[in-house]
Amino acid sequence: MSDTPFGFGLPPEEPENGDEGKKKDPAGGGQGAGNPFGFGGLPGGGDNPFAAMFGSLNPNDLGAAFQQLGQMLSYEGGPVNWDMAKQIARQVVAQGTADGTKDASVGPAEKSAVEEAVRLADLWLDEATSLPSGASTAVAWSRAEWVEATLPAWQKLVDPVAERVGTAMGDVLPEEMQAMAGPLIGMMRSMGGAMFGQQIGQAVGALAGEVVGSTDVGLPLGPAGKAALLPLNVEALGKDLSVPMDEVRLYLALREAAHQRLYAHVPWLRSHLFGAVEGYARGIKVDTSKLEDAVGNLDPTHPEQLQEALQQGMFQPEDTPEQKAALARLETALALVEGWVDAVVHEAAKTRLTSADALRETLRRRRASGGPAEQTFATLIGLELRPRRLRDASRLWASLTDARGVDGRDDLWSHPDMLPTASDLDDPDGFVHREQLDFSELDKMLGEAAEGRPEDQGKDEGKDDQGK
């Protein structure tokens, strides 16, 4: 469990406070270890989460500031103010990345290059997997377009965790006081939704500056059937690799198209993964004692006090067998998805791209070093997808390909109960051998049941006629 379940903080090397904040932050964020909500460095400066909305708060801005504060406190939606999250994410994108790269609209040449890369990738994947193409269209997104397209998926991921805080905010007062404190509880929930919106918007905006497609976290963040690449970020990834940009783009298109095949033709997979995230979130408990202290000392004229309470850290994992099982299911499922994509893409690219091995290792190291997608997902729900599980899963899928062929390997996706478990990732050869025997016996039993064995029935009937 991560110590900072919502501690997105700053994107790497983002200035935190003027010229002094231009120093590199080795932790990759703007918060300390005890600041899980890490609001530092939001657009507008300072640690005040409202600064992103209020700007510099000079006298000329006070009217607009209080108007926007009123809008925040009047929010009556879900646990996260997603309108605010979207606005903040767009502001972060507009600021550009730490290297000075600004977002830009995608031109016709870039769109054409992405479409051609995805088309060719799908042709190569036809030989590497039995799953047909899952991309009905190929799109080239700007960073702002990525934000717009992926926010619905982020909502599914974040709301279950944020809901825990929202519920806790209503439970910190004694029951006999809750009726009288209704306005206060409503204000707290509105502020909580605004603060979550600020933080998620900051995180998604920072992530938009580095992801290369719609499946960087292993989950389908974009609309179904759309294989997406971000040309600006693809170029940034490839510029220091000494690899032709066409090969970088094509290799990333292979990964994107492979993910699309899996999610399009394994109908239970999306709901299985998002359900696993929600199940894990239900096992997170909120330290209500800190909220109780915040409520007891809350001064309506200083709403930042609630932020300070949140910054002390409220999330704790439930140390129960159910929670441990939920974590294992989620880690294993994500590792199996990424391991399958890694194995299939390598099979499709190894004889066609001279840089296939180098690109594969680059992306593996990017994950191992805590790449932006993995960091964001880890801090989002307190889960870290360990690189060891990815490599183990990739080896297991490769072993299955050798033992059963492409069709036999991909048939395992027909039902979640057929997939390897966490213990199977420790012993891929044992899984391949054991499951092969079991499937042979199962096929024999199913075949006999389907055929009805008429010759055996005749023998039995003959025995009955002869009185045994």
Residue pairs with C-beta under 8 A, 6 or more apart in sequence:
1 316
1 317
1 327
1 382
1 383
2 378
2 379
2 382
2 383
2 384
3 33
3 36
3 313
4 29
4 31
4 33
4 35
4 36
4 38
4 313
4 379
5 36
5 161
5 284
5 315
5 379
5 380
5 381
5 382
6 36
6 37
6 38
6 161
6 196
6 199
6 315
6 379
6 380
7 29
7 31
7 35
7 36
7 37
7 38
7 379
8 29
8 38
8 199
8 200
8 202
8 203
8 206
8 376
8 379
8 380
9 25
9 27
9 28
9 29
9 30
9 31
9 35
9 38
9 40
9 41
10 16
10 25
10 28
10 29
10 30
10 38
10 40
10 41
10 206
11 28
11 92
11 97
11 98
11 206
11 207
11 209
11 210
11 372
12 24
12 25
12 28
12 98
12 372
13 22
13 24
13 25
13 98
14 21
14 30
14 41
14 98
14 206
15 21
15 22
15 41
16 25
16 30
16 40
16 41
17 40
17 41
17 45
17 46
18 45
21 41
28 370
28 375
29 38
30 38
30 40
30 41
31 37
31 38
31 39
31 40
31 311
34 311
34 312
34 313
35 311
36 310
36 311
36 313
36 314
36 315
37 195
37 199
37 307
37 310
37 311
38 199
38 311
39 47
39 48
39 49
39 195
39 198
39 199
39 202
39 307
39 311
40 46
40 47
41 202
42 48
42 49
42 51
42 52
42 88
42 198
42 202
43 51
43 52
43 88
43 91
43 92
43 95
43 202
44 51
44 52
44 53
44 54
44 55
44 56
45 51
45 56
48 54
48 304
48 307
49 194
49 195
49 198
49 199
49 304
49 307
50 65
50 69
50 72
50 194
50 198
50 303
50 304
51 57
52 88
52 91
52 198
52 201
52 202
53 65
53 68
53 69
53 72
53 84
53 198
54 61
54 64
54 65
54 68
54 69
55 61
55 65
57 65
69 303
72 81
72 84
72 190
72 191
72 194
73 187
73 190
73 191
73 194
74 190
75 81
75 84
75 190
75 193
75 194
76 186
76 190
77 193
78 159
78 162
78 163
78 166
78 193
79 159
79 162
79 163
79 165
79 166
79 189
79 192
79 193
79 196
80 155
80 158
80 159
80 162
80 193
80 196
80 197
80 200
81 193
81 194
81 196
81 197
82 151
82 155
82 197
82 200
83 197
84 194
84 197
84 198
84 201
85 151
85 154
85 196
85 197
85 198
85 200
85 201
85 204
86 147
86 148
86 151
86 201
87 201
88 197
88 198
88 201
88 202
88 205
89 147
89 151
89 200
89 201
89 202
89 204
89 205
89 208
90 144
90 147
90 205
91 201
91 205
92 201
92 202
92 204
92 205
92 206
92 208
92 209
93 103
93 143
93 144
93 147
93 205
93 208
93 209
94 102
94 103
94 144
96 102
96 103
96 209
97 209
97 210
97 236
99 236
101 209
101 232
101 236
103 142
103 143
103 144
103 232
104 142
104 232
105 142
106 140
106 141
106 142
106 145
106 231
110 140
110 231
111 139
111 140
113 140
113 231
113 249
114 138
114 139
114 140
114 229
114 231
114 249
114 253
115 138
115 140
117 138
117 229
117 246
117 249
117 250
117 252
117 253
118 135
118 138
118 227
118 229
118 253
118 256
118 257
119 138
120 250
120 253
121 250
121 253
121 254
121 256
121 257
121 348
122 133
122 135
122 257
124 254
124 348
124 349
124 352
125 133
125 254
125 257
125 258
125 261
125 344
125 345
125 348
126 132
126 133
127 348
128 344
128 345
128 347
128 348
128 406
129 258
129 261
129 344
129 406
129 410
130 406
130 407
130 410
130 411
131 261
131 262
131 264
131 265
131 266
131 410
131 413
132 261
132 265
133 257
133 260
133 261
133 264
134 225
134 257
134 260
134 261
134 262
134 263
134 264
134 265
135 225
135 226
135 227
135 256
135 257
135 260
135 261
135 264
136 225
136 226
137 225
137 226
137 227
138 226
138 227
138 228
138 229
138 253
139 226
139 227
139 228
139 229
140 228
140 229
140 230
140 231
141 149
141 228
141 229
141 230
142 230
142 232
143 208
143 209
143 230
143 232
143 233
144 208
146 208
146 211
146 214
146 222
146 228
146 230
147 204
147 205
147 208
149 214
149 221
149 222
149 223
149 226
149 228
150 204
150 214
150 221
150 222
151 204
153 219
153 220
153 221
153 222
154 200
154 204
154 221
156 274
156 277
156 278
157 219
157 274
157 277
157 380
157 381
158 196
158 200
158 380
160 277
160 278
160 281
160 282
161 281
161 284
161 315
161 380
161 381
162 192
162 193
162 196
163 281
164 281
164 284
164 285
164 286
164 315
165 192
165 196
165 286
165 310
165 314
166 189
166 192
166 193
167 286
168 286
168 288
168 291
168 314
169 185
169 188
169 189
169 192
169 291
170 178
170 185
170 189
171 288
172 288
172 291
172 292
172 294
172 295
173 181
173 185
173 295
178 185
184 295
184 298
187 300
188 295
188 298
188 306
191 303
191 306
192 306
192 310
195 306
195 307
195 310
203 376
203 379
203 380
206 372
206 376
207 372
207 373
207 376
208 230
209 233
210 233
210 236
210 371
210 372
210 373
211 230
211 233
211 372
211 373
212 229
212 230
212 233
212 234
212 237
212 252
213 227
213 228
213 229
213 230
213 252
213 255
213 256
213 259
214 220
214 221
214 222
214 226
214 227
214 228
214 256
214 259
215 221
215 222
215 255
215 256
215 259
215 260
216 371
216 372
216 373
217 373
217 374
217 376
217 377
218 259
218 334
218 337
218 338
218 377
218 385
219 273
219 274
219 334
219 377
220 259
220 263
220 270
222 228
224 263
224 264
225 260
225 264
226 260
227 253
227 256
227 257
227 260
228 256
229 249
229 252
229 253
229 256
234 245
234 248
234 249
234 252
235 245
237 248
237 252
238 245
238 248
238 249
241 248
241 355
241 358
241 359
241 362
243 355
243 358
243 359
244 355
247 353
247 354
247 355
247 359
248 355
248 359
250 349
250 353
251 345
251 349
251 353
251 355
251 356
251 359
254 345
254 348
254 349
255 341
255 345
255 363
258 340
258 341
258 344
258 345
258 348
259 337
259 341
262 269
262 337
262 340
262 341
262 413
263 269
263 270
265 413
266 413
266 414
268 415
268 416
269 337
269 413
272 333
272 416
273 330
273 333
273 334
273 337
276 326
276 329
276 330
276 333
277 330
277 381
279 326
279 329
279 330
280 323
280 326
280 327
280 330
280 381
280 383
281 381
282 326
283 317
283 318
283 320
283 322
283 323
283 326
284 315
284 316
284 317
284 318
284 382
285 315
285 316
285 317
285 318
286 314
286 315
286 316
287 313
287 314
287 315
287 316
290 309
290 312
290 313
290 314
291 309
291 314
293 309
294 305
294 306
294 308
294 309
297 305
298 305
298 306
299 305
315 382
317 323
317 327
317 382
327 383
328 422
330 383
331 383
331 385
331 386
331 389
331 422
332 389
332 419
332 420
332 421
332 422
332 425
333 416
333 419
334 385
335 385
335 386
335 389
335 390
335 392
335 393
335 425
336 393
336 419
336 420
338 385
338 390
338 393
338 394
339 389
339 390
339 391
339 392
339 393
339 394
339 395
339 396
339 397
340 393
340 394
340 397
342 360
342 364
342 390
342 393
342 394
342 397
343 394
343 397
343 398
343 401
344 397
345 360
346 356
346 360
346 394
347 401
349 356
349 359
349 360
350 356
350 357
353 359
364 387
364 390
364 391
367 374
367 385
367 387
367 390
368 387
370 378
374 384
374 385
377 383
377 385
378 384
378 385
389 422
389 425
392 425
392 426
392 428
393 420
393 425
395 428
396 420
396 424
396 425
396 428
396 431
396 432
397 409
399 428
399 429
399 432
400 408
400 409
400 412
400 432
401 409
403 432
403 433
403 436
404 411
404 432
404 436
411 418
412 418
412 419
412 420
413 419
420 428
420 431
424 430
424 431
